[in-house]
């Protein structure tokens, strides 16, 4: 499984400005083949920080995701309200049961 963790420190007020676009994009991504999770969230103690969590079957599904038309919509929304900083990290992960 591929896990993606994104952290976007937004300009003041930008989270509410991009929220409608990101909500549509989030829904479209969740319908993609190979997607197990695609969720934007706002940090409780830092309301100008957006988090993105994604889970994909494999790298092929993630690469196909990058080619989807709604990804251009995401780039456009974020370019209209550019973050102060952005860091996106990709992991090849194996799920484990911590109780065993």
Jmol script that loads the backbone (N, CA, C; Angstrom):
load data "model"
ATOM      1  N   UNK A   1       0.851  -1.176   0.000  1.00  0.00           N
ATOM      2  CA  UNK A   1       0.000   0.000   0.000  1.00  0.00           C
ATOM      3  C   UNK A   1       0.894   1.236   0.000  1.00  0.00           C
ATOM      4  N   UNK A   2       0.474   2.227  -0.759  1.00  0.00           N
ATOM      5  CA  UNK A   2       1.173   3.514  -0.785  1.00  0.00           C
ATOM      6  C   UNK A   2       0.393   4.477   0.100  1.00  0.00           C
ATOM      7  N   UNK A   3       1.103   5.111   1.027  1.00  0.00           N
ATOM      8  CA  UNK A   3       0.506   6.094   1.932  1.00  0.00           C
ATOM      9  C   UNK A   3       1.164   7.440   1.644  1.00  0.00           C
ATOM     10  N   UNK A   4       0.337   8.457   1.521  1.00  0.00           N
ATOM     11  CA  UNK A   4       0.811   9.808   1.245  1.00  0.00           C
ATOM     12  C   UNK A   4       0.410  10.699   2.405  1.00  0.00           C
ATOM     13  N   UNK A   5       1.361  11.508   2.869  1.00  0.00           N
ATOM     14  CA  UNK A   5       1.101  12.458   3.941  1.00  0.00           C
ATOM     15  C   UNK A   5       1.525  13.830   3.451  1.00  0.00           C
ATOM     16  N   UNK A   6       0.563  14.747   3.350  1.00  0.00           N
ATOM     17  CA  UNK A   6       0.869  16.108   2.929  1.00  0.00           C
ATOM     18  C   UNK A   6       0.581  17.089   4.035  1.00  0.00           C
ATOM     19  N   UNK A   7       1.445  18.094   4.153  1.00  0.00           N
ATOM     20  CA  UNK A   7       1.272  19.165   5.129  1.00  0.00           C
ATOM     21  C   UNK A   7       1.408  20.482   4.371  1.00  0.00           C
ATOM     22  N   UNK A   8       0.348  21.299   4.424  1.00  0.00           N
ATOM     23  CA  UNK A   8       0.326  22.567   3.708  1.00  0.00           C
ATOM     24  C   UNK A   8       0.056  23.682   4.709  1.00  0.00           C
ATOM     25  N   UNK A   9       1.044  24.544   4.928  1.00  0.00           N
ATOM     26  CA  UNK A   9       0.845  25.708   5.785  1.00  0.00           C
ATOM     27  C   UNK A   9       0.295  26.816   4.890  1.00  0.00           C
ATOM     28  N   UNK A  10      -0.962  27.152   5.107  1.00  0.00           N
ATOM     29  CA  UNK A  10      -1.661  28.088   4.235  1.00  0.00           C
ATOM     30  C   UNK A  10      -1.544  29.521   4.745  1.00  0.00           C
ATOM     31  N   UNK A  11      -1.781  30.463   3.840  1.00  0.00           N
ATOM     32  CA  UNK A  11      -1.849  31.877   4.205  1.00  0.00           C
ATOM     33  C   UNK A  11      -3.096  32.094   5.073  1.00  0.00           C
ATOM     34  N   UNK A  12      -3.125  33.169   5.826  1.00  0.00           N
ATOM     35  CA  UNK A  12      -4.290  33.475   6.658  1.00  0.00           C
ATOM     36  C   UNK A  12      -5.556  33.530   5.799  1.00  0.00           C
ATOM     37  N   UNK A  13      -6.580  32.793   6.202  1.00  0.00           N
ATOM     38  CA  UNK A  13      -7.862  32.803   5.513  1.00  0.00           C
ATOM     39  C   UNK A  13      -7.942  31.924   4.278  1.00  0.00           C
ATOM     40  N   UNK A  14      -6.832  31.334   3.866  1.00  0.00           N
ATOM     41  CA  UNK A  14      -6.832  30.552   2.622  1.00  0.00           C
ATOM     42  C   UNK A  14      -7.540  29.207   2.773  1.00  0.00           C
ATOM     43  N   UNK A  15      -7.545  28.642   3.962  1.00  0.00           N
ATOM     44  CA  UNK A  15      -8.199  27.339   4.143  1.00  0.00           C
ATOM     45  C   UNK A  15      -9.679  27.451   3.771  1.00  0.00           C
ATOM     46  N   UNK A  16     -10.346  28.463   4.263  1.00  0.00           N
ATOM     47  CA  UNK A  16     -11.771  28.610   3.930  1.00  0.00           C
ATOM     48  C   UNK A  16     -11.964  28.935   2.455  1.00  0.00           C
ATOM     49  N   UNK A  17     -11.010  29.608   1.844  1.00  0.00           N
ATOM     50  CA  UNK A  17     -11.122  29.947   0.427  1.00  0.00           C
ATOM     51  C   UNK A  17     -10.999  28.719  -0.469  1.00  0.00           C
ATOM     52  N   UNK A  18     -10.152  27.764  -0.111  1.00  0.00           N
ATOM     53  CA  UNK A  18      -9.944  26.570  -0.949  1.00  0.00           C
ATOM     54  C   UNK A  18     -10.858  25.416  -0.559  1.00  0.00           C
ATOM     55  N   UNK A  19     -11.536  25.512   0.574  1.00  0.00           N
ATOM     56  CA  UNK A  19     -12.341  24.396   1.080  1.00  0.00           C
ATOM     57  C   UNK A  19     -13.372  23.873   0.082  1.00  0.00           C
ATOM     58  N   UNK A  20     -14.157  24.719  -0.587  1.00  0.00           N
ATOM     59  CA  UNK A  20     -15.147  24.172  -1.525  1.00  0.00           C
ATOM     60  C   UNK A  20     -14.503  23.360  -2.662  1.00  0.00           C
ATOM     61  N   UNK A  21     -13.421  23.861  -3.219  1.00  0.00           N
ATOM     62  CA  UNK A  21     -12.737  23.144  -4.306  1.00  0.00           C
ATOM     63  C   UNK A  21     -12.139  21.841  -3.800  1.00  0.00           C
ATOM     64  N   UNK A  22     -11.498  21.883  -2.641  1.00  0.00           N
ATOM     65  CA  UNK A  22     -10.868  20.671  -2.112  1.00  0.00           C
ATOM     66  C   UNK A  22     -11.895  19.617  -1.719  1.00  0.00           C
ATOM     67  N   UNK A  23     -13.074  20.041  -1.270  1.00  0.00           N
ATOM     68  CA  UNK A  23     -14.128  19.073  -0.927  1.00  0.00           C
ATOM     69  C   UNK A  23     -14.568  18.301  -2.170  1.00  0.00           C
ATOM     70  N   UNK A  24     -14.709  18.986  -3.297  1.00  0.00           N
ATOM     71  CA  UNK A  24     -15.081  18.322  -4.556  1.00  0.00           C
ATOM     72  C   UNK A  24     -13.972  17.370  -5.012  1.00  0.00           C
ATOM     73  N   UNK A  25     -12.745  17.827  -4.908  1.00  0.00           N
ATOM     74  CA  UNK A  25     -11.599  17.020  -5.326  1.00  0.00           C
ATOM     75  C   UNK A  25     -11.477  15.788  -4.438  1.00  0.00           C
ATOM     76  N   UNK A  26     -11.660  15.965  -3.138  1.00  0.00           N
ATOM     77  CA  UNK A  26     -11.599  14.840  -2.207  1.00  0.00           C
ATOM     78  C   UNK A  26     -12.615  13.767  -2.597  1.00  0.00           C
ATOM     79  N   UNK A  27     -13.832  14.175  -2.893  1.00  0.00           N
ATOM     80  CA  UNK A  27     -14.870  13.212  -3.272  1.00  0.00           C
ATOM     81  C   UNK A  27     -14.513  12.497  -4.570  1.00  0.00           C
ATOM     82  N   UNK A  28     -14.000  13.226  -5.550  1.00  0.00           N
ATOM     83  CA  UNK A  28     -13.629  12.613  -6.828  1.00  0.00           C
ATOM     84  C   UNK A  28     -12.493  11.614  -6.651  1.00  0.00           C
ATOM     85  N   UNK A  29     -11.524  11.951  -5.826  1.00  0.00           N
ATOM     86  CA  UNK A  29     -10.377  11.056  -5.609  1.00  0.00           C
ATOM     87  C   UNK A  29     -10.815   9.766  -4.923  1.00  0.00           C
ATOM     88  N   UNK A  30     -11.746   9.861  -3.993  1.00  0.00           N
ATOM     89  CA  UNK A  30     -12.204   8.666  -3.284  1.00  0.00           C
ATOM     90  C   UNK A  30     -12.906   7.680  -4.211  1.00  0.00           C
ATOM     91  N   UNK A  31     -13.376   8.159  -5.360  1.00  0.00           N
ATOM     92  CA  UNK A  31     -14.032   7.288  -6.339  1.00  0.00           C
ATOM     93  C   UNK A  31     -13.046   6.633  -7.309  1.00  0.00           C
ATOM     94  N   UNK A  32     -11.776   6.995  -7.237  1.00  0.00           N
ATOM     95  CA  UNK A  32     -10.788   6.447  -8.162  1.00  0.00           C
ATOM     96  C   UNK A  32     -10.459   4.990  -7.823  1.00  0.00           C
ATOM     97  N   UNK A  33     -10.147   4.237  -8.860  1.00  0.00           N
ATOM     98  CA  UNK A  33      -9.715   2.844  -8.675  1.00  0.00           C
ATOM     99  C   UNK A  33      -8.434   2.818  -7.846  1.00  0.00           C
ATOM    100  N   UNK A  34      -8.396   1.936  -6.861  1.00  0.00           N
ATOM    101  CA  UNK A  34      -7.201   1.771  -6.039  1.00  0.00           C
ATOM    102  C   UNK A  34      -7.081   2.718  -4.864  1.00  0.00           C
ATOM    103  N   UNK A  35      -8.056   3.616  -4.698  1.00  0.00           N
ATOM    104  CA  UNK A  35      -8.007   4.569  -3.588  1.00  0.00           C
ATOM    105  C   UNK A  35      -8.742   4.006  -2.377  1.00  0.00           C
ATOM    106  N   UNK A  36      -8.049   3.972  -1.237  1.00  0.00           N
ATOM    107  CA  UNK A  36      -8.661   3.528   0.017  1.00  0.00           C
ATOM    108  C   UNK A  36      -8.998   4.705   0.927  1.00  0.00           C
ATOM    109  N   UNK A  37      -8.292   5.818   0.736  1.00  0.00           N
ATOM    110  CA  UNK A  37      -8.559   7.009   1.541  1.00  0.00           C
ATOM    111  C   UNK A  37      -7.947   8.208   0.836  1.00  0.00           C
ATOM    112  N   UNK A  38      -8.658   9.313   0.894  1.00  0.00           N
ATOM    113  CA  UNK A  38      -8.162  10.589   0.375  1.00  0.00           C
ATOM    114  C   UNK A  38      -8.891  11.657   1.172  1.00  0.00           C
ATOM    115  N   UNK A  39      -8.216  12.215   2.159  1.00  0.00           N
ATOM    116  CA  UNK A  39      -8.882  13.096   3.104  1.00  0.00           C
ATOM    117  C   UNK A  39      -8.043  14.326   3.413  1.00  0.00           C
ATOM    118  N   UNK A  40      -8.665  15.495   3.263  1.00  0.00           N
ATOM    119  CA  UNK A  40      -8.081  16.737   3.742  1.00  0.00           C
ATOM    120  C   UNK A  40      -8.606  16.979   5.152  1.00  0.00           C
ATOM    121  N   UNK A  41      -7.763  17.522   6.008  1.00  0.00           N
ATOM    122  CA  UNK A  41      -8.189  17.904   7.351  1.00  0.00           C
ATOM    123  C   UNK A  41      -7.425  19.155   7.763  1.00  0.00           C
ATOM    124  N   UNK A  42      -7.938  19.810   8.779  1.00  0.00           N
ATOM    125  CA  UNK A  42      -7.311  21.016   9.328  1.00  0.00           C
ATOM    126  C   UNK A  42      -6.816  20.684  10.723  1.00  0.00           C
ATOM    127  N   UNK A  43      -5.596  21.082  11.026  1.00  0.00           N
ATOM    128  CA  UNK A  43      -5.061  20.829  12.366  1.00  0.00           C
ATOM    129  C   UNK A  43      -5.847  21.628  13.403  1.00  0.00           C
ATOM    130  N   UNK A  44      -6.215  20.967  14.485  1.00  0.00           N
ATOM    131  CA  UNK A  44      -7.012  21.626  15.528  1.00  0.00           C
ATOM    132  C   UNK A  44      -6.280  22.802  16.167  1.00  0.00           C
ATOM    133  N   UNK A  45      -4.988  22.664  16.379  1.00  0.00           N
ATOM    134  CA  UNK A  45      -4.222  23.715  17.048  1.00  0.00           C
ATOM    135  C   UNK A  45      -3.523  24.661  16.088  1.00  0.00           C
ATOM    136  N   UNK A  46      -3.658  24.409  14.793  1.00  0.00           N
ATOM    137  CA  UNK A  46      -3.071  25.278  13.767  1.00  0.00           C
ATOM    138  C   UNK A  46      -4.060  25.374  12.610  1.00  0.00           C
ATOM    139  N   UNK A  47      -5.059  26.237  12.721  1.00  0.00           N
ATOM    140  CA  UNK A  47      -6.146  26.260  11.734  1.00  0.00           C
ATOM    141  C   UNK A  47      -5.732  26.703  10.334  1.00  0.00           C
ATOM    142  N   UNK A  48      -4.493  27.117  10.140  1.00  0.00           N
ATOM    143  CA  UNK A  48      -4.002  27.451   8.804  1.00  0.00           C
ATOM    144  C   UNK A  48      -3.171  26.322   8.207  1.00  0.00           C
ATOM    145  N   UNK A  49      -3.181  25.155   8.855  1.00  0.00           N
ATOM    146  CA  UNK A  49      -2.429  24.005   8.341  1.00  0.00           C
ATOM    147  C   UNK A  49      -3.409  22.945   7.856  1.00  0.00           C
ATOM    148  N   UNK A  50      -3.301  22.635   6.573  1.00  0.00           N
ATOM    149  CA  UNK A  50      -4.074  21.558   5.963  1.00  0.00           C
ATOM    150  C   UNK A  50      -3.232  20.291   5.949  1.00  0.00           C
ATOM    151  N   UNK A  51      -3.857  19.183   6.234  1.00  0.00           N
ATOM    152  CA  UNK A  51      -3.225  17.870   6.136  1.00  0.00           C
ATOM    153  C   UNK A  51      -3.927  17.095   5.030  1.00  0.00           C
ATOM    154  N   UNK A  52      -3.163  16.311   4.312  1.00  0.00           N
ATOM    155  CA  UNK A  52      -3.714  15.425   3.290  1.00  0.00           C
ATOM    156  C   UNK A  52      -3.219  14.022   3.588  1.00  0.00           C
ATOM    157  N   UNK A  53      -4.163  13.097   3.706  1.00  0.00           N
ATOM    158  CA  UNK A  53      -3.840  11.692   3.922  1.00  0.00           C
ATOM    159  C   UNK A  53      -4.424  10.894   2.769  1.00  0.00           C
ATOM    160  N   UNK A  54      -3.575  10.089   2.139  1.00  0.00           N
ATOM    161  CA  UNK A  54      -4.016   9.248   1.027  1.00  0.00           C
ATOM    162  C   UNK A  54      -3.529   7.824   1.257  1.00  0.00           C
ATOM    163  N   UNK A  55      -4.320   6.855   0.788  1.00  0.00           N
ATOM    164  CA  UNK A  55      -3.918   5.448   0.791  1.00  0.00           C
ATOM    165  C   UNK A  55      -4.308   4.861  -0.558  1.00  0.00           C
ATOM    166  N   UNK A  56      -3.343   4.225  -1.225  1.00  0.00           N
ATOM    167  CA  UNK A  56      -3.528   3.664  -2.559  1.00  0.00           C
ATOM    168  C   UNK A  56      -3.086   2.212  -2.583  1.00  0.00           C
ATOM    169  N   UNK A  57      -3.727   1.430  -3.450  1.00  0.00           N
ATOM    170  CA  UNK A  57      -3.345   0.024  -3.600  1.00  0.00           C
ATOM    171  C   UNK A  57      -1.860  -0.134  -3.895  1.00  0.00           C
ATOM    172  N   UNK A  58      -1.373   0.667  -4.854  1.00  0.00           N
ATOM    173  CA  UNK A  58       0.009   0.512  -5.311  1.00  0.00           C
ATOM    174  C   UNK A  58       0.434   1.773  -6.057  1.00  0.00           C
ATOM    175  N   UNK A  59       1.685   1.780  -6.484  1.00  0.00           N
ATOM    176  CA  UNK A  59       2.232   2.952  -7.162  1.00  0.00           C
ATOM    177  C   UNK A  59       1.532   3.198  -8.504  1.00  0.00           C
ATOM    178  N   UNK A  60       1.078   2.145  -9.169  1.00  0.00           N
ATOM    179  CA  UNK A  60       0.365   2.322 -10.440  1.00  0.00           C
ATOM    180  C   UNK A  60      -0.933   3.103 -10.226  1.00  0.00           C
ATOM    181  N   UNK A  61      -1.661   2.800  -9.165  1.00  0.00           N
ATOM    182  CA  UNK A  61      -2.902   3.528  -8.862  1.00  0.00           C
ATOM    183  C   UNK A  61      -2.600   4.990  -8.541  1.00  0.00           C
ATOM    184  N   UNK A  62      -1.525   5.231  -7.808  1.00  0.00           N
ATOM    185  CA  UNK A  62      -1.141   6.604  -7.475  1.00  0.00           C
ATOM    186  C   UNK A  62      -0.754   7.368  -8.734  1.00  0.00           C
ATOM    187  N   UNK A  63       0.018   6.744  -9.605  1.00  0.00           N
ATOM    188  CA  UNK A  63       0.413   7.414 -10.854  1.00  0.00           C
ATOM    189  C   UNK A  63      -0.807   7.714 -11.732  1.00  0.00           C
ATOM    190  N   UNK A  64      -1.757   6.792 -11.785  1.00  0.00           N
ATOM    191  CA  UNK A  64      -2.983   7.039 -12.549  1.00  0.00           C
ATOM    192  C   UNK A  64      -3.760   8.208 -11.934  1.00  0.00           C
ATOM    193  N   UNK A  65      -3.749   8.298 -10.625  1.00  0.00           N
ATOM    194  CA  UNK A  65      -4.405   9.391  -9.904  1.00  0.00           C
ATOM    195  C   UNK A  65      -3.851  10.745 -10.343  1.00  0.00           C
ATOM    196  N   UNK A  66      -2.535  10.831 -10.488  1.00  0.00           N
ATOM    197  CA  UNK A  66      -1.911  12.097 -10.881  1.00  0.00           C
ATOM    198  C   UNK A  66      -2.389  12.577 -12.254  1.00  0.00           C
ATOM    199  N   UNK A  67      -2.870  11.684 -13.081  1.00  0.00           N
ATOM    200  CA  UNK A  67      -3.303  12.016 -14.441  1.00  0.00           C
ATOM    201  C   UNK A  67      -4.778  12.410 -14.530  1.00  0.00           C
ATOM    202  N   UNK A  68      -5.505  12.300 -13.439  1.00  0.00           N
ATOM    203  CA  UNK A  68      -6.941  12.584 -13.446  1.00  0.00           C
ATOM    204  C   UNK A  68      -7.203  14.085 -13.634  1.00  0.00           C
ATOM    205  N   UNK A  69      -8.257  14.446 -14.372  1.00  0.00           N
ATOM    206  CA  UNK A  69      -8.572  15.866 -14.606  1.00  0.00           C
ATOM    207  C   UNK A  69      -8.765  16.675 -13.324  1.00  0.00           C
ATOM    208  N   UNK A  70      -9.326  16.058 -12.282  1.00  0.00           N
ATOM    209  CA  UNK A  70      -9.549  16.819 -11.047  1.00  0.00           C
ATOM    210  C   UNK A  70      -8.251  17.189 -10.341  1.00  0.00           C
ATOM    211  N   UNK A  71      -7.143  16.537 -10.703  1.00  0.00           N
ATOM    212  CA  UNK A  71      -5.867  16.946 -10.117  1.00  0.00           C
ATOM    213  C   UNK A  71      -5.441  18.312 -10.644  1.00  0.00           C
ATOM    214  N   UNK A  72      -5.785  18.635 -11.878  1.00  0.00           N
ATOM    215  CA  UNK A  72      -5.528  19.980 -12.400  1.00  0.00           C
ATOM    216  C   UNK A  72      -6.363  20.993 -11.631  1.00  0.00           C
ATOM    217  N   UNK A  73      -7.588  20.611 -11.261  1.00  0.00           N
ATOM    218  CA  UNK A  73      -8.430  21.488 -10.453  1.00  0.00           C
ATOM    219  C   UNK A  73      -7.783  21.769  -9.103  1.00  0.00           C
ATOM    220  N   UNK A  74      -7.159  20.738  -8.524  1.00  0.00           N
ATOM    221  CA  UNK A  74      -6.482  20.931  -7.242  1.00  0.00           C
ATOM    222  C   UNK A  74      -5.301  21.888  -7.395  1.00  0.00           C
ATOM    223  N   UNK A  75      -4.500  21.671  -8.427  1.00  0.00           N
ATOM    224  CA  UNK A  75      -3.353  22.561  -8.646  1.00  0.00           C
ATOM    225  C   UNK A  75      -3.828  24.006  -8.847  1.00  0.00           C
ATOM    226  N   UNK A  76      -4.926  24.182  -9.576  1.00  0.00           N
ATOM    227  CA  UNK A  76      -5.468  25.531  -9.791  1.00  0.00           C
ATOM    228  C   UNK A  76      -5.942  26.157  -8.489  1.00  0.00           C
ATOM    229  N   UNK A  77      -6.675  25.400  -7.687  1.00  0.00           N
ATOM    230  CA  UNK A  77      -7.167  25.925  -6.403  1.00  0.00           C
ATOM    231  C   UNK A  77      -6.007  26.333  -5.503  1.00  0.00           C
ATOM    232  N   UNK A  78      -4.988  25.495  -5.447  1.00  0.00           N
ATOM    233  CA  UNK A  78      -3.846  25.798  -4.578  1.00  0.00           C
ATOM    234  C   UNK A  78      -3.007  26.951  -5.142  1.00  0.00           C
ATOM    235  N   UNK A  79      -2.959  27.098  -6.464  1.00  0.00           N
ATOM    236  CA  UNK A  79      -2.172  28.200  -7.038  1.00  0.00           C
ATOM    237  C   UNK A  79      -2.855  29.550  -6.825  1.00  0.00           C
ATOM    238  N   UNK A  80      -4.185  29.532  -6.708  1.00  0.00           N
ATOM    239  CA  UNK A  80      -4.910  30.775  -6.409  1.00  0.00           C
ATOM    240  C   UNK A  80      -4.673  31.230  -4.976  1.00  0.00           C
ATOM    241  N   UNK A  81      -4.354  30.297  -4.098  1.00  0.00           N
ATOM    242  CA  UNK A  81      -4.083  30.576  -2.684  1.00  0.00           C
ATOM    243  C   UNK A  81      -2.852  29.769  -2.282  1.00  0.00           C
ATOM    244  N   UNK A  82      -1.681  30.168  -2.765  1.00  0.00           N
ATOM    245  CA  UNK A  82      -0.491  29.346  -2.546  1.00  0.00           C
ATOM    246  C   UNK A  82      -0.128  29.214  -1.065  1.00  0.00           C
ATOM    247  N   UNK A  83       0.240  27.994  -0.677  1.00  0.00           N
ATOM    248  CA  UNK A  83       0.658  27.795   0.706  1.00  0.00           C
ATOM    249  C   UNK A  83       1.995  28.472   0.995  1.00  0.00           C
ATOM    250  N   UNK A  84       2.190  28.805   2.264  1.00  0.00           N
ATOM    251  CA  UNK A  84       3.488  29.320   2.703  1.00  0.00           C
ATOM    252  C   UNK A  84       4.546  28.234   2.552  1.00  0.00           C
ATOM    253  N   UNK A  85       4.139  27.003   2.847  1.00  0.00           N
ATOM    254  CA  UNK A  85       5.031  25.860   2.699  1.00  0.00           C
ATOM    255  C   UNK A  85       4.194  24.622   2.423  1.00  0.00           C
ATOM    256  N   UNK A  86       4.833  23.666   1.781  1.00  0.00           N
ATOM    257  CA  UNK A  86       4.160  22.401   1.468  1.00  0.00           C
ATOM    258  C   UNK A  86       5.195  21.289   1.504  1.00  0.00           C
ATOM    259  N   UNK A  87       4.805  20.195   2.123  1.00  0.00           N
ATOM    260  CA  UNK A  87       5.662  19.013   2.141  1.00  0.00           C
ATOM    261  C   UNK A  87       4.762  17.798   1.961  1.00  0.00           C
ATOM    262  N   UNK A  88       5.068  17.010   0.964  1.00  0.00           N
ATOM    263  CA  UNK A  88       4.314  15.794   0.696  1.00  0.00           C
ATOM    264  C   UNK A  88       5.303  14.637   0.709  1.00  0.00           C
ATOM    265  N   UNK A  89       4.981  13.627   1.526  1.00  0.00           N
ATOM    266  CA  UNK A  89       5.856  12.466   1.695  1.00  0.00           C
ATOM    267  C   UNK A  89       5.097  11.220   1.288  1.00  0.00           C
ATOM    268  N   UNK A  90       5.796  10.318   0.588  1.00  0.00           N
ATOM    269  CA  UNK A  90       5.207   9.084   0.074  1.00  0.00           C
ATOM    270  C   UNK A  90       5.864   7.895   0.766  1.00  0.00           C
ATOM    271  N   UNK A  91       5.042   6.926   1.167  1.00  0.00           N
ATOM    272  CA  UNK A  91       5.537   5.746   1.867  1.00  0.00           C
ATOM    273  C   UNK A  91       5.004   4.479   1.209  1.00  0.00           C
ATOM    274  N   UNK A  92       5.848   3.486   1.094  1.00  0.00           N
ATOM    275  CA  UNK A  92       5.416   2.140   0.707  1.00  0.00           C
ATOM    276  C   UNK A  92       5.249   1.406   2.018  1.00  0.00           C
ATOM    277  N   UNK A  93       4.014   1.122   2.409  1.00  0.00           N
ATOM    278  CA  UNK A  93       3.727   0.632   3.760  1.00  0.00           C
ATOM    279  C   UNK A  93       3.045  -0.721   3.760  1.00  0.00           C
ATOM    280  N   UNK A  94       3.264  -1.432   4.811  1.00  0.00           N
ATOM    281  CA  UNK A  94       2.581  -2.701   5.077  1.00  0.00           C
ATOM    282  C   UNK A  94       1.776  -2.527   6.339  1.00  0.00           C
ATOM    283  N   UNK A  95       0.497  -2.809   6.276  1.00  0.00           N
ATOM    284  CA  UNK A  95      -0.350  -2.692   7.456  1.00  0.00           C
ATOM    285  C   UNK A  95      -0.021  -3.806   8.431  1.00  0.00           C
ATOM    286  N   UNK A  96       0.030  -3.448   9.699  1.00  0.00           N
ATOM    287  CA  UNK A  96       0.311  -4.436  10.740  1.00  0.00           C
ATOM    288  C   UNK A  96      -0.769  -4.379  11.813  1.00  0.00           C
ATOM    289  N   UNK A  97      -0.895  -5.433  12.554  1.00  0.00           N
ATOM    290  CA  UNK A  97      -1.802  -5.480  13.703  1.00  0.00           C
ATOM    291  C   UNK A  97      -0.946  -5.279  14.942  1.00  0.00           C
ATOM    292  N   UNK A  98      -1.049  -4.128  15.606  1.00  0.00           N
ATOM    293  CA  UNK A  98      -0.174  -3.854  16.737  1.00  0.00           C
ATOM    294  C   UNK A  98      -0.429  -4.741  17.951  1.00  0.00           C
ATOM    295  N   UNK A  99      -1.559  -5.448  17.971  1.00  0.00           N
ATOM    296  CA  UNK A  99      -1.859  -6.296  19.123  1.00  0.00           C
ATOM    297  C   UNK A  99      -1.216  -7.665  19.003  1.00  0.00           C
ATOM    298  N   UNK A 100      -0.655  -7.973  17.852  1.00  0.00           N
ATOM    299  CA  UNK A 100      -0.055  -9.316  17.715  1.00  0.00           C
ATOM    300  C   UNK A 100       1.448  -9.281  17.816  1.00  0.00           C
TER     301      UNK A 100
END
end "model"
wireframe off; spacefill off
backbone 0.3
color backbone group
